[in-house]
Amino acid sequence: MTVEVLDFLKGTADKQLVVRMITAPDQESEVPPALVEGEDYVLFLTPFEWERGKPTGEWVVPGGAGVYQVDSTGQLDRKSRGEDAIPAVIDSLRDIRSLL
C-alpha cells in the first residue's frame, strides 16, 4: 500500500512510501492490521529486502509491532498487541520523540 508521509520523527525518505504489511506465519497474534485511508498513523519502518543488503525501495513494519493510530486527542494507540515491552498507548508525539 502507498502511504503519504506528513512528518518524520527520525530519518528521511520520500513523501510517499510503499509499505508492505507482513509478518511471520507463526506470529498470528502479531498480524499487522490494515491501515484505513484518511486516518493518521505513526509507523516505525525499516527498508524491505528480499536479499540482505539489497533494498527494494519498499518499507516494512517489522512484525507489525510499530503501527500506532493517532486518535482525535493526539494519543497514539498500538494497533497490534503482543507479549512484548512495546507500549500499547503513547500519550503524544512529544512522548515518542523522547523515546527516540
N, CA, C and O atoms as a printed pandas DataFrame, in Angstrom:
     atom_number atom_name residue_name chain_id  residue_number  x_coord  y_coord  z_coord
0              1         N          MET        A               1    0.847   -1.159    0.000
1              2        CA          MET        A               1    0.000    0.000    0.000
2              3         C          MET        A               1    0.898    1.229    0.000
3              4         O          MET        A               1    1.995    1.203    0.558
4              5         N          THR        A               2    0.439    2.287   -0.617
5              6        CA          THR        A               2    1.187    3.538   -0.655
6              7         C          THR        A               2    0.646    4.463    0.420
7              8         O          THR        A               2   -0.564    4.657    0.537
8              9         N          VAL        A               3    1.558    5.036    1.209
9             10        CA          VAL        A               3    1.151    5.963    2.265
10            11         C          VAL        A               3    1.800    7.320    2.017
11            12         O          VAL        A               3    2.895    7.404    1.461
12            13         N          GLU        A               4    1.115    8.378    2.433
13            14        CA          GLU        A               4    1.637    9.734    2.344
14            15         C          GLU        A               4    2.311   10.068    3.664
15            16         O          GLU        A               4    1.733    9.866    4.732
16            17         N          VAL        A               5    3.523   10.574    3.589
17            18        CA          VAL        A               5    4.282   10.934    4.784
18            19         C          VAL        A               5    4.031   12.405    5.103
19            20         O          VAL        A               5    4.277   13.283    4.276
20            21         N          LEU        A               6    3.543   12.658    6.305
21            22        CA          LEU        A               6    3.287   14.031    6.735
22            23         C          LEU        A               6    4.475   14.609    7.498
23            24         O          LEU        A               6    4.728   15.812    7.443
24            25         N          ASP        A               7    5.206   13.742    8.214
25            26        CA          ASP        A               7    6.322   14.195    9.040
26            27         C          ASP        A               7    7.212   12.993    9.332
27            28         O          ASP        A               7    6.767   11.846    9.281
28            29         N          PHE        A               8    8.463   13.273    9.638
29            30        CA          PHE        A               8    9.405   12.239   10.037
30            31         C          PHE        A               8    9.794   12.475   11.481
31            32         O          PHE        A               8   10.128   13.597   11.862
32            33         N          LEU        A               9    9.753   11.426   12.288
33            34        CA          LEU        A               9   10.230   11.537   13.661
34            35         C          LEU        A               9   11.731   11.299   13.719
35            36         O          LEU        A               9   12.428   11.825   14.587
36            37         N          LYS        A              10   12.216   10.490   12.771
37            38        CA          LYS        A              10   13.648   10.177   12.698
38            39         C          LYS        A              10   13.937    9.711   11.277
39            40         O          LYS        A              10   13.139    8.980   10.691
40            41         N          GLY        A              11   15.048   10.120   10.729
41            42        CA          GLY        A              11   15.407    9.709    9.386
42            43         C          GLY        A              11   14.668   10.504    8.325
43            44         O          GLY        A              11   13.945   11.453    8.626
44            45         N          THR        A              12   14.863   10.101    7.080
45            46        CA          THR        A              12   14.201   10.755    5.953
46            47         C          THR        A              12   13.836    9.700    4.914
47            48         O          THR        A              12   14.391    8.601    4.895
48            49         N          ALA        A              13   12.913   10.054    4.072
49            50        CA          ALA        A              13   12.505    9.201    2.951
50            51         C          ALA        A              13   11.651   10.061    2.033
51            52         O          ALA        A              13   11.490   11.260    2.257
52            53         N          ASP        A              14   11.111    9.438    1.004
53            54        CA          ASP        A              14   10.218   10.153    0.104
54            55         C          ASP        A              14    8.930   10.537    0.820
55            56         O          ASP        A              14    8.633   10.019    1.897
56            57         N          LYS        A              15    8.164   11.450    0.219
57            58        CA          LYS        A              15    6.887   11.872    0.803
58            59         C          LYS        A              15    5.783   10.844    0.570
59            60         O          LYS        A              15    4.731   10.920    1.204
60            61         N          GLN        A              16    6.000    9.906   -0.310
61            62        CA          GLN        A              16    5.101    8.772   -0.479
62            63         C          GLN        A              16    5.939    7.512   -0.423
63            64         O          GLN        A              16    6.977    7.410   -1.077
64            65         N          LEU        A              17    5.474    6.544    0.371
65            66        CA          LEU        A              17    6.210    5.294    0.541
66            67         C          LEU        A              17    5.306    4.110    0.255
67            68         O          LEU        A              17    4.108    4.143    0.539
68            69         N          VAL        A              18    5.892    3.064   -0.311
69            70        CA          VAL        A              18    5.186    1.801   -0.457
70            71         C          VAL        A              18    5.534    0.973    0.771
71            72         O          VAL        A              18    6.701    0.676    1.026
72            73         N          VAL        A              19    4.491    0.598    1.538
73            74        CA          VAL        A              19    4.680   -0.134    2.791
74            75         C          VAL        A              19    4.075   -1.522    2.644
75            76         O          VAL        A              19    2.913   -1.669    2.262
76            77         N          ARG        A              20    4.877   -2.541    2.951
77            78        CA          ARG        A              20    4.400   -3.927    2.982
78            79         C          ARG        A              20    3.983   -4.241    4.408
79            80         O          ARG        A              20    4.743   -3.997    5.345
80            81         N          MET        A              21    2.792   -4.775    4.580
81            82        CA          MET        A              21    2.304   -5.164    5.897
82            83         C          MET        A              21    2.374   -6.685    5.975
83            84         O          MET        A              21    1.433   -7.378    5.589
84            85         N          ILE        A              22    3.498   -7.199    6.480
85            86        CA          ILE        A              22    3.707   -8.648    6.536
86            87         C          ILE        A              22    4.205   -9.038    7.914
87            88         O          ILE        A              22    4.631   -8.194    8.703
88            89         N          THR        A              23    4.141  -10.341    8.189
89            90        CA          THR        A              23    4.673  -10.886    9.431
90            91         C          THR        A              23    4.977  -12.359    9.215
91            92         O          THR        A              23    4.573  -12.947    8.211
92            93         N          ALA        A              24    5.682  -12.941   10.150
93            94        CA          ALA        A              24    6.000  -14.369   10.060
94            95         C          ALA        A              24    4.737  -15.203   10.291
95            96         O          ALA        A              24    3.886  -14.817   11.093
96            97         N          PRO        A              25    4.603  -16.343    9.600
97            98        CA          PRO        A              25    3.394  -17.158    9.738
98            99         C          PRO        A              25    3.121  -17.627   11.165
99           100         O          PRO        A              25    1.965  -17.840   11.529
100          101         N          ASP        A              26    4.161  -17.789   11.973
101          102        CA          ASP        A              26    3.984  -18.267   13.348
102          103         C          ASP        A              26    3.646  -17.146   14.330
103          104         O          ASP        A              26    3.585  -17.387   15.536
104          105         N          GLN        A              27    3.430  -15.946   13.844
105          106        CA          GLN        A              27    3.125  -14.813   14.705
106          107         C          GLN        A              27    1.691  -14.340   14.476
107          108         O          GLN        A              27    1.461  -13.159   14.214
108          109         N          GLU        A              28    0.733  -15.250   14.571
109          110        CA          GLU        A              28   -0.650  -14.911   14.252
110          111         C          GLU        A              28   -1.180  -13.755   15.085
111          112         O          GLU        A              28   -1.958  -12.944   14.583
112          113         N          SER        A              29   -0.772  -13.662   16.357
113          114        CA          SER        A              29   -1.268  -12.571   17.203
114          115         C          SER        A              29   -0.648  -11.232   16.832
115          116         O          SER        A              29   -1.113  -10.181   17.274
116          117         N          GLU        A              30    0.384  -11.273   16.033
117          118        CA          GLU        A              30    1.087  -10.051   15.661
118          119         C          GLU        A              30    0.800   -9.625   14.223
119          120         O          GLU        A              30    1.496   -8.760   13.691
120          121         N          VAL        A              31   -0.198  -10.208   13.595
121          122        CA          VAL        A              31   -0.518   -9.817   12.216
122          123         C          VAL        A              31   -0.884   -8.347   12.210
123          124         O          VAL        A              31   -1.806   -7.937   12.915
124          125         N          PRO        A              32   -0.181   -7.550   11.428
125          126        CA          PRO        A              32   -0.464   -6.117   11.432
126          127         C          PRO        A              32   -1.833   -5.823   10.836
127          128         O          PRO        A              32   -2.251   -6.472    9.877
128          129         N          PRO        A              33   -2.513   -4.865   11.391
129          130        CA          PRO        A              33   -3.825   -4.503   10.856
130          131         C          PRO        A              33   -3.688   -3.709    9.563
131          132         O          PRO        A              33   -2.652   -3.103    9.293
132          133         N          ALA        A              34   -4.744   -3.726    8.780
133          134        CA          ALA        A              34   -4.763   -2.894    7.584
134          135         C          ALA        A              34   -4.881   -1.435    8.001
135          136         O          ALA        A              34   -5.564   -1.115    8.974
136          137         N          LEU        A              35   -4.226   -0.567    7.276
137          138        CA          LEU        A              35   -4.344    0.862    7.537
138          139         C          LEU        A              35   -5.613    1.370    6.854
139          140         O          LEU        A              35   -5.953    0.937    5.753
140          141         N          VAL        A              36   -6.301    2.284    7.514
141          142        CA          VAL        A              36   -7.549    2.831    6.991
142          143         C          VAL        A              36   -7.262    4.161    6.310
143          144         O          VAL        A              36   -6.656    5.053    6.903
144          145         N          GLU        A              37   -7.699    4.289    5.061
145          146        CA          GLU        A              37   -7.489    5.525    4.316
146          147         C          GLU        A              37   -8.120    6.702    5.052
147          148         O          GLU        A              37   -9.247    6.612    5.538
148          149         N          GLY        A              38   -7.378    7.809    5.130
149          150        CA          GLY        A              38   -7.871    9.020    5.780
150          151         C          GLY        A              38   -7.528    9.114    7.254
151          152         O          GLY        A              38   -7.700   10.174    7.855
152          153         N          GLU        A              39   -7.046    8.032    7.852
153          154        CA          GLU        A              39   -6.639    8.047    9.260
154          155         C          GLU        A              39   -5.154    8.375    9.341
155          156         O          GLU        A              39   -4.407    8.153    8.387
156          157         N          ASP        A              40   -4.724    8.912   10.503
157          158        CA          ASP        A              40   -3.312    9.214   10.721
158          159         C          ASP        A              40   -2.672    8.119   11.561
159          160         O          ASP        A              40   -3.269    7.606   12.508
160          161         N          TYR        A              41   -1.435    7.773   11.191
161          162        CA          TYR        A              41   -0.693    6.728   11.875
162          163         C          TYR        A              41    0.733    7.190   12.108
163          164         O          TYR        A              41    1.242    8.064   11.407
164          165         N          VAL        A              42    1.361    6.597   13.092
165          166        CA          VAL        A              42    2.804    6.671   13.253
166          167         C          VAL        A              42    3.301    5.262   12.968
167          168         O          VAL        A              42    2.883    4.301   13.614
168          169         N          LEU        A              43    4.201    5.149   11.989
169          170        CA          LEU        A              43    4.740    3.853   11.590
170          171         C          LEU        A              43    6.243    3.824   11.851
171          172         O          LEU        A              43    6.964    4.753   11.485
172          173         N          PHE        A              44    6.696    2.775   12.471
173          174        CA          PHE        A              44    8.125    2.552   12.633
174          175         C          PHE        A              44    8.524    1.577   11.538
175          176         O          PHE        A              44    8.132    0.410   11.557
176          177         N          LEU        A              45    9.314    2.070   10.577
177          178        CA          LEU        A              45    9.603    1.322    9.353
178          179         C          LEU        A              45   11.076    1.000    9.213
179          180         O          LEU        A              45   11.942    1.657    9.791
180          181         N          THR        A              46   11.331   -0.026    8.433
181          182        CA          THR        A              46   12.686   -0.383    8.024
182          183         C          THR        A              46   12.629   -0.742    6.539
183          184         O          THR        A              46   11.587   -1.194    6.064
184          185         N          PRO        A              47   13.723   -0.551    5.792
185          186        CA          PRO        A              47   13.694   -0.905    4.373
186          187         C          PRO        A              47   13.383   -2.398    4.182
187          188         O          PRO        A              47   13.880   -3.242    4.927
188          189         N          PHE        A              48   12.564   -2.708    3.185
189          190        CA          PHE        A              48   12.228   -4.092    2.863
190          191         C          PHE        A              48   13.253   -4.637    1.885
191          192         O          PHE        A              48   13.611   -3.975    0.912
192          193         N          GLU        A              49   13.725   -5.859    2.152
193          194        CA          GLU        A              49   14.718   -6.508    1.292
194          195         C          GLU        A              49   14.322   -7.953    1.048
195          196         O          GLU        A              49   13.960   -8.667    1.984
196          197         N          TRP        A              50   14.389   -8.389   -0.204
197          198        CA          TRP        A              50   14.257   -9.821   -0.492
198          199         C          TRP        A              50   15.586  -10.501   -0.224
199          200         O          TRP        A              50   15.642  -11.626    0.272
200          201         N          GLU        A              51   16.679   -9.779   -0.571
201          202        CA          GLU        A              51   18.030  -10.273   -0.321
202          203         C          GLU        A              51   18.734   -9.283    0.592
203          204         O          GLU        A              51   18.624   -8.073    0.394
204          205         N          ARG        A              52   19.449   -9.777    1.581
205          206        CA          ARG        A              52   20.145   -8.925    2.537
206          207         C          ARG        A              52   21.054   -7.929    1.815
207          208         O          ARG        A              52   21.859   -8.300    0.961
208          209         N          GLY        A              53   20.902   -6.657    2.183
209          210        CA          GLY        A              53   21.729   -5.601    1.611
210          211         C          GLY        A              53   21.243   -5.056    0.287
211          212         O          GLY        A              53   21.898   -4.197   -0.304
212          213         N          LYS        A              54   20.093   -5.545   -0.200
213          214        CA          LYS        A              54   19.544   -5.078   -1.468
214          215         C          LYS        A              54   18.128   -4.541   -1.259
215          216         O          LYS        A              54   17.153   -5.259   -1.479
216          217         N          PRO        A              55   18.010   -3.272   -0.831
217          218        CA          PRO        A              55   16.680   -2.696   -0.610
218          219         C          PRO        A              55   15.848   -2.700   -1.893
219          220         O          PRO        A              55   16.381   -2.550   -2.992
220          221         N          THR        A              56   14.550   -2.871   -1.735
221          222        CA          THR        A              56   13.632   -2.920   -2.872
222          223         C          THR        A              56   12.996   -1.559   -3.164
223          224         O          THR        A              56   12.340   -1.382   -4.190
224          225         N          GLY        A              57   13.193   -0.603   -2.260
225          226        CA          GLY        A              57   12.511    0.678   -2.385
226          227         C          GLY        A              57   11.191    0.682   -1.624
227          228         O          GLY        A              57   10.517    1.709   -1.543
228          229         N          GLU        A              58   10.829   -0.462   -1.070
229          230        CA          GLU        A              58    9.632   -0.569   -0.249
230          231         C          GLU        A              58   10.038   -0.585    1.223
231          232         O          GLU        A              58   11.209   -0.763    1.554
232          233         N          TRP        A              59    9.051   -0.395    2.097
233          234        CA          TRP        A              59    9.289   -0.341    3.536
234          235         C          TRP        A              59    8.400   -1.355    4.229
235          236         O          TRP        A              59    7.373   -1.762    3.687
236          237         N          VAL        A              60    8.794   -1.766    5.432
237          238        CA          VAL        A              60    8.027   -2.754    6.175
238          239         C          VAL        A              60    8.008   -2.375    7.656
239          240         O          VAL        A              60    8.963   -1.801    8.178
240          241         N          VAL        A              61    6.901   -2.707    8.317
241          242        CA          VAL        A              61    6.788   -2.579    9.764
242          243         C          VAL        A              61    7.191   -3.935   10.327
243          244         O          VAL        A              61    6.436   -4.898   10.193
244          245         N          PRO        A              62    8.370   -4.036   10.960
245          246        CA          PRO        A              62    8.841   -5.349   11.423
246          247         C          PRO        A              62    7.857   -5.994   12.403
247          248         O          PRO        A              62    7.577   -5.443   13.468
248          249         N          GLY        A              63    7.336   -7.168   12.030
249          250        CA          GLY        A              63    6.431   -7.916   12.879
250          251         C          GLY        A              63    5.120   -7.221   13.180
251          252         O          GLY        A              63    4.349   -7.694   14.015
252          253         N          GLY        A              64    4.855   -6.111   12.520
253          254        CA          GLY        A              64    3.621   -5.385   12.762
254          255         C          GLY        A              64    3.587   -4.622   14.066
255          256         O          GLY        A              64    2.561   -4.045   14.424
256          257         N          ALA        A              65    4.709   -4.615   14.786
257          258        CA          ALA        A              65    4.718   -4.029   16.128
258          259         C          ALA        A              65    4.771   -2.512   16.124
259          260         O          ALA        A              65    4.483   -1.894   17.149
260          261         N          GLY        A              66    5.123   -1.901   15.028
261          262        CA          GLY        A              66    5.297   -0.456   15.003
262          263         C          GLY        A              66    4.206    0.308   14.298
263          264         O          GLY        A              66    4.493    1.244   13.552
264          265         N          VAL        A              67    2.943   -0.071   14.518
265          266        CA          VAL        A              67    1.819    0.636   13.911
266          267         C          VAL        A              67    0.993    1.260   15.030
267          268         O          VAL        A              67    0.404    0.553   15.846
268          269         N          TYR        A              68    0.956    2.585   15.061
269          270        CA          TYR        A              68    0.149    3.319   16.033
270          271         C          TYR        A              68   -0.828    4.210   15.283
271          272         O          TYR        A              68   -0.434    4.934   14.369
272          273         N          GLN        A              69   -2.099    4.162   15.664
273          274        CA          GLN        A              69   -3.102    5.049   15.080
274          275         C          GLN        A              69   -3.246    6.267   15.992
275          276         O          GLN        A              69   -3.331    6.137   17.213
276          277         N          VAL        A              70   -3.271    7.449   15.380
277          278        CA          VAL        A              70   -3.410    8.699   16.123
278          279         C          VAL        A              70   -4.902    9.000   16.265
279          280         O          VAL        A              70   -5.617    9.096   15.268
280          281         N          ASP        A              71   -5.374    9.149   17.524
281          282        CA          ASP        A              71   -6.797    9.451   17.706
282          283         C          ASP        A              71   -7.031   10.958   17.723
283          284         O          ASP        A              71   -6.089   11.737   17.577
284          285         N          SER        A              72   -8.267   11.363   17.898
285          286        CA          SER        A              72   -8.638   12.780   17.806
286          287         C          SER        A              72   -8.009   13.646   18.898
287          288         O          SER        A              72   -7.955   14.868   18.759
288          289         N          THR        A              73   -7.530   13.025   19.985
289          290        CA          THR        A              73   -6.884   13.787   21.071
290          291         C          THR        A              73   -5.371   13.844   20.895
291          292         O          THR        A              73   -4.678   14.517   21.658
292          293         N          GLY        A              74   -4.856   13.132   19.883
293          294        CA          GLY        A              74   -3.412   13.082   19.674
294          295         C          GLY        A              74   -2.759   11.897   20.348
295          296         O          GLY        A              74   -1.544   11.726   20.242
296          297         N          GLN        A              75   -3.528   11.074   21.039
297          298        CA          GLN        A              75   -2.989    9.865   21.665
298          299         C          GLN        A              75   -2.720    8.826   20.594
299          300         O          GLN        A              75   -3.449    8.740   19.605
300          301         N          LEU        A              76   -1.680    8.041   20.787
301          302        CA          LEU        A              76   -1.316    7.003   19.830
302          303         C          LEU        A              76   -1.642    5.644   20.421
303          304         O          LEU        A              76   -1.176    5.306   21.510
304          305         N          ASP        A              77   -2.450    4.856   19.697
305          306        CA          ASP        A              77   -2.866    3.536   20.141
306          307         C          ASP        A              77   -2.226    2.492   19.247
307          308         O          ASP        A              77   -2.395    2.521   18.028
308          309         N          ARG        A              78   -1.487    1.564   19.858
309          310        CA          ARG        A              78   -0.834    0.498   19.102
310          311         C          ARG        A              78   -1.895   -0.420   18.511
311          312         O          ARG        A              78   -2.806   -0.862   19.211
312          313         N          LYS        A              79   -1.769   -0.705   17.208
313          314        CA          LYS        A              79   -2.773   -1.486   16.502
314          315         C          LYS        A              79   -2.546   -2.986   16.599
315          316         O          LYS        A              79   -3.436   -3.757   16.240
316          317         N          SER        A              80   -1.400   -3.421   17.068
317          318        CA          SER        A              80   -1.175   -4.846   17.275
318          319         C          SER        A              80   -0.743   -5.025   18.727
319          320         O          SER        A              80   -0.084   -4.163   19.307
320          321         N          ARG        A              81   -1.118   -6.127   19.280
321          322        CA          ARG        A              81   -0.766   -6.415   20.669
322          323         C          ARG        A              81    0.068   -7.682   20.704
323          324         O          ARG        A              81   -0.115   -8.585   19.888
324          325         N          GLY        A              82    0.968   -7.737   21.641
325          326        CA          GLY        A              82    1.784   -8.933   21.762
326          327         C          GLY        A              82    2.395   -9.010   23.142
327          328         O          GLY        A              82    2.240   -8.112   23.969
328          329         N          GLU        A              83    3.079  -10.083   23.363
329          330        CA          GLU        A              83    3.774  -10.291   24.632
330          331         C          GLU        A              83    5.157   -9.669   24.526
331          332         O          GLU        A              83    6.153  -10.374   24.365
332          333         N          ASP        A              84    5.213   -8.350   24.617
333          334        CA          ASP        A              84    6.486   -7.653   24.498
334          335         C          ASP        A              84    6.447   -6.389   25.338
335          336         O          ASP        A              84    5.438   -6.083   25.974
336          337         N          ALA        A              85    7.537   -5.670   25.335
337          338        CA          ALA        A              85    7.653   -4.460   26.155
338          339         C          ALA        A              85    7.278   -3.194   25.394
339          340         O          ALA        A              85    7.467   -2.092   25.909
340          341         N          ILE        A              86    6.754   -3.326   24.191
341          342        CA          ILE        A              86    6.388   -2.158   23.394
342          343         C          ILE        A              86    5.104   -1.564   23.973
343          344         O          ILE        A              86    4.137   -2.293   24.192
344          345         N          PRO        A              87    5.079   -0.248   24.227
345          346        CA          PRO        A              87    3.890    0.361   24.838
346          347         C          PRO        A              87    2.636    0.214   23.969
347          348         O          PRO        A              87    2.696    0.340   22.746
348          349         N          ALA        A              88    1.492   -0.055   24.626
349          350        CA          ALA        A              88    0.213   -0.173   23.922
350          351         C          ALA        A              88   -0.365    1.194   23.605
351          352         O          ALA        A              88   -1.064    1.355   22.604
352          353         N          VAL        A              89   -0.079    2.198   24.462
353          354        CA          VAL        A              89   -0.588    3.550   24.283
354          355         C          VAL        A              89    0.551    4.522   24.552
355          356         O          VAL        A              89    1.314    4.361   25.505
356          357         N          ILE        A              90    0.652    5.528   23.700
357          358        CA          ILE        A              90    1.615    6.612   23.904
358          359         C          ILE        A              90    0.808    7.897   23.903
359          360         O          ILE        A              90    0.006    8.136   23.000
360          361         N          ASP        A              91    1.024    8.721   24.915
361          362        CA          ASP        A              91    0.172    9.899   25.107
362          363         C          ASP        A              91    0.240   10.929   23.990
363          364         O          ASP        A              91   -0.763   11.577   23.692
364          365         N          SER        A              92    1.412   11.094   23.362
365          366        CA          SER        A              92    1.523   12.120   22.327
366          367         C          SER        A              92    2.767   11.893   21.483
367          368         O          SER        A              92    3.630   11.088   21.831
368          369         N          LEU        A              93    2.848   12.614   20.369
369          370        CA          LEU        A              93    4.052   12.562   19.536
370          371         C          LEU        A              93    5.269   13.046   20.312
371          372         O          LEU        A              93    6.378   12.552   20.108
372          373         N          ARG        A              94    5.062   14.012   21.200
373          374        CA          ARG        A              94    6.179   14.507   22.027
374          375         C          ARG        A              94    6.776   13.369   22.840
375          376         O          ARG        A              94    7.995   13.287   22.986
376          377         N          ASP        A              95    5.924   12.482   23.378
377          378        CA          ASP        A              95    6.422   11.344   24.148
378          379         C          ASP        A              95    7.200   10.375   23.278
379          380         O          ASP        A              95    8.184    9.794   23.736
380          381         N          ILE        A              96    6.780   10.185   22.028
381          382        CA          ILE        A              96    7.540    9.318   21.116
382          383         C          ILE        A              96    8.894    9.931   20.829
383          384         O          ILE        A              96    9.907    9.233   20.851
384          385         N          ARG        A              97    8.926   11.227   20.561
385          386        CA          ARG        A              97   10.200   11.878   20.257
386          387         C          ARG        A              97   11.192   11.694   21.408
387          388         O          ARG        A              97   12.394   11.584   21.171
388          389         N          SER        A              98   10.706   11.661   22.643
389          390        CA          SER        A              98   11.604   11.484   23.786
390          391         C          SER        A              98   12.158   10.065   23.862
391          392         O          SER        A              98   13.182    9.840   24.508
392          393         N          LEU        A              99   11.496    9.101   23.210
393          394        CA          LEU        A              99   11.957    7.714   23.207
394          395         C          LEU        A              99   13.016    7.477   22.136
395          396         O          LEU        A              99   13.770    6.508   22.225
396          397         N          LEU        A             100   13.087    8.333   21.138
397          398        CA          LEU        A             100   13.994    8.093   20.005
398          399         C          LEU        A             100   15.391    8.523   20.296
399          400         O          LEU        A             100   16.269    8.387   19.444
